[in-house]
């Protein structure tokens, strides 16, 4: 009885042996496929930022529906993927705002040519062409001293140790809303939440003015708050390390709350920040954006590096904090394309963009009008230059732009 079993077993073994080469081949192919899939997934690049800031200086374009359509079409054809339109500038908003009106600011100052809501039109036209629209709170805590906001709410302003309330900025003489004052925090938060609620935005952006120059913070409210918390009066030296850190930490705490307010209304909104390089931002503007990033409240970082000298530009975009950021979030560099009184050549722009791209960084240009309309070279030469920088599309999705 055992013999037939042995014969059958030997026959089965011979049969199985004939399959070994096939099984080995299948295993080998499986291993190759698994090994090939893993690195591909790991090496997928973060979404590349190709953006442009649209400022008050672009108002002649913004107020005209046909010009907006043409502008968005051209940006798409040149393979841009993001616009950052200004919504908060000089103490005014660029849309009809109940929050601003309650604060004593004239409603809807910046209307389109036919009385339309320019922000709504801009967002609609951008989305039709596959561009992300991330409104930009350009002035942050900054406002002109003669603005309705400053005149209506003097108690919201902070001051220097000598009692003065103004500083000189790129926008001229300005005052600073006190970022530590609860009413100021509520006002800014309400404006931001109103924007992300009222419009189909892909995110919201804050730049280097969501900060405070280090000389400020000597107003009665802040002195009282600091004294209560530390049992000491603020140091006379505005650069005192503990005093700098206390104020920077307060701004960080507010930004955490602001992020939570935005995400509560629109969880997939991109919380974007566009500061100066870190050492300057922290020491001179009390803006600890590295802490913001490490606390996971920043979905996108664009560092402003406005340097005409290429060596200085490259040195600044190679900083360790930028390298740290690009490991976790889409990261780009702010590149100057010119000011009305300071044109920038297309050669300089191309050199800087190439340097950023070589380091895996995106770019955002300041600002739209100087891309090609107000520039030292003919428009066709500028347009050809941008086309050479972005020969292929790089689409972005708000849903995938966070951590």
Secondary structure, DSSP 8 states (H G I E B T S, - for coil): -HHHHHHHHHHHHHHHHHHHHHHHHHHHHHHHHHHHHHHHHHT------EEEEE-GGGHHHHT-HHHHHHHHHHHHHTT--EEEEB-EETTEESS--HHHHHTT--S--S--TTS--HHHHHHHHHHHTT-EEEEEETTTTEE-TTSHHHHH-GGGB--BTTS--EEEETTEEEEEB-TTSHHHHHHHHHHHHHHHHHS--SEEEEETTSS--TTB--SHHHHHHHHHHHSS---S-TT-HHHHHHHHHHHHHHHHHHHHHHHHH-TT-EEEEE---HHHHHHHH---HHHHHHTT--SEEEEE---SSHHHHHHHHT-HHHHHHHTTSEEEEEEE-EETTEE--HHHHHHHHHHHHHTT-EEEEE-THHHHTSSSS-HHHHHHHHHHH--S-----GGGS--
